[in-house]
Amino acid sequence: MIVEKQIRDYLHSLPEAKRTEMETLHSFILKHSPDLKLWFLDGRDENNKVVSNPNIGYGSLKMKYADGKTKEFYRVGISANSTGISVYIMGIEDKNYLMETFGATIGKATVTGYCIKFKKNKDIDLATLQSAITYGLQTNR
């Protein structure tokens, strides 16, 4: 199945209110960065066990693990969860960067070392979120 169809199917599987929020965010990211590699992770591990919420990913990053192994992964991801939406900014070494740089202006969100969580798009400043996403998609990190 092609990634675009997996993403479309995932979005259509969400309850109406959450679907609208996620579709808006997905379109927002694609509008600003239309040529990115798209990812879809269904949240299942190699044994088909659910280990996370499904995610839509954008861009490409070489992740390096503590054992020295590397794996290609997305740079920015979005996921619907039970309380709202999570935006993941991967590959940030300074775990305080997101909070220090975007925390004061993002709006009604929880900001951690690599994640920005919020209930609805209207709760956050989309320009600040776009700045965080743009930082996450930079290829020179």
C-alpha positions as CSV (number, residue, x, y, z in Angstrom):
1,M,0.0,0.0,0.0
2,I,1.4,3.4,-0.9
3,V,2.1,5.8,2.0
4,E,-0.3,8.4,0.8
5,K,-3.2,5.9,0.9
6,Q,-2.1,4.7,4.3
7,I,-2.1,8.3,5.6
8,R,-5.5,8.9,4.0
9,D,-7.0,5.7,5.5
10,Y,-5.6,6.6,8.9
11,L,-7.0,10.1,8.8
12,H,-10.4,8.8,7.7
13,S,-10.4,6.3,10.6
14,L,-10.3,9.0,13.2
15,P,-13.4,10.5,14.8
16,E,-14.7,13.5,12.9
17,A,-13.3,16.2,15.2
18,K,-9.9,14.6,15.5
19,R,-9.8,13.9,11.8
20,T,-10.4,17.6,10.9
21,E,-7.6,18.7,13.3
22,M,-5.2,16.2,11.9
23,E,-6.1,16.8,8.2
24,T,-5.6,20.5,8.8
25,L,-2.2,20.0,10.4
26,H,-1.1,17.5,7.7
27,S,-2.1,20.0,5.0
28,F,-0.4,22.8,6.9
29,I,2.9,20.8,6.9
30,L,2.6,19.8,3.3
31,K,1.9,23.4,2.2
32,H,5.1,24.6,3.7
33,S,7.2,21.6,2.8
34,P,5.6,19.8,-0.2
35,D,8.6,17.7,-1.4
36,L,9.4,15.9,1.8
37,K,9.5,12.1,2.1
38,L,6.3,10.9,3.7
39,W,6.1,8.1,6.3
40,F,3.3,6.2,7.9
41,L,3.8,4.1,11.0
42,D,0.8,2.1,12.1
43,G,2.0,1.8,15.7
44,R,2.8,-1.9,15.5
45,D,6.1,-3.6,16.1
46,E,7.6,-6.5,14.1
47,N,5.4,-9.0,16.0
48,N,2.2,-6.9,15.1
49,K,1.8,-5.8,18.7
50,V,0.5,-2.2,19.1
51,V,3.3,-0.2,20.8
52,S,2.3,3.4,19.9
53,N,-0.3,5.5,18.2
54,P,-0.1,5.6,14.4
55,N,2.1,8.4,13.1
56,I,2.5,10.4,9.9
57,G,6.1,11.4,9.3
58,Y,7.9,14.0,7.2
59,G,11.5,14.2,6.0
60,S,14.3,11.9,6.6
61,L,16.9,11.6,9.4
62,K,19.6,9.1,10.2
63,M,19.0,8.0,13.8
64,K,22.0,6.7,15.7
65,Y,21.4,4.4,18.6
66,A,23.6,3.9,21.7
67,D,24.9,0.6,20.3
68,G,26.2,2.4,17.2
69,K,23.5,1.1,14.8
70,T,21.7,3.6,12.6
71,K,18.2,3.7,11.1
72,E,16.4,6.0,8.8
73,F,13.5,7.7,10.4
74,Y,11.3,10.8,9.9
75,R,12.4,14.3,11.1
76,V,8.9,15.5,12.1
77,G,5.9,13.4,12.9
78,I,2.3,14.0,13.9
79,S,0.0,11.6,15.8
80,A,-3.5,11.7,17.2
81,N,-3.7,10.6,20.8
82,S,-6.4,10.3,23.5
83,T,-6.1,13.9,24.6
84,G,-5.3,15.6,21.3
85,I,-2.3,15.8,18.9
86,S,1.4,15.3,19.3
87,V,4.0,16.8,17.0
88,Y,7.4,15.1,17.2
89,I,10.6,16.9,16.3
90,M,13.2,14.2,16.1
91,G,17.0,14.3,16.3
92,I,17.3,17.2,18.7
93,E,20.3,16.7,20.9
94,D,19.6,19.6,23.4
95,K,16.5,18.3,25.1
96,N,15.7,21.8,26.4
97,Y,15.8,23.5,23.0
98,L,12.1,23.1,22.1
99,M,10.9,24.4,25.5
100,E,13.3,27.2,25.7
101,T,12.8,28.3,22.1
102,F,9.1,27.8,21.5
103,G,7.5,27.1,24.9
104,A,6.7,30.7,25.8
105,T,5.0,31.5,22.5
106,I,3.4,28.2,21.4
107,G,0.2,28.7,23.4
108,K,-1.7,26.1,25.3
109,A,0.6,23.1,24.8
110,T,3.0,20.8,26.7
111,V,6.5,20.9,25.3
112,T,9.1,18.2,26.1
113,G,12.5,17.3,24.7
114,Y,11.1,16.2,21.3
115,C,7.3,16.6,21.5
116,I,4.7,19.4,21.4
117,K,1.3,18.2,22.6
118,F,-1.9,20.1,22.4
119,K,-5.7,19.5,22.3
120,K,-6.7,21.5,19.3
121,N,-5.0,23.5,16.6
122,K,-6.8,26.6,17.8
123,D,-5.0,26.3,21.2
124,I,-1.6,27.0,19.7
125,D,0.1,29.7,17.7
126,L,0.5,28.1,14.3
127,A,3.4,30.4,13.3
128,T,5.3,29.2,16.3
129,L,4.5,25.6,15.5
130,Q,5.7,26.2,11.9
131,S,8.9,27.6,13.2
132,A,9.4,24.5,15.4
133,I,8.6,22.2,12.4
134,T,10.9,24.2,10.1
135,Y,13.7,23.8,12.7
136,G,13.0,20.0,12.8
137,L,13.2,19.7,9.0
138,Q,16.5,21.4,8.7
139,T,19.0,19.1,7.0
140,N,22.1,20.6,8.6
141,R,21.5,19.3,12.1
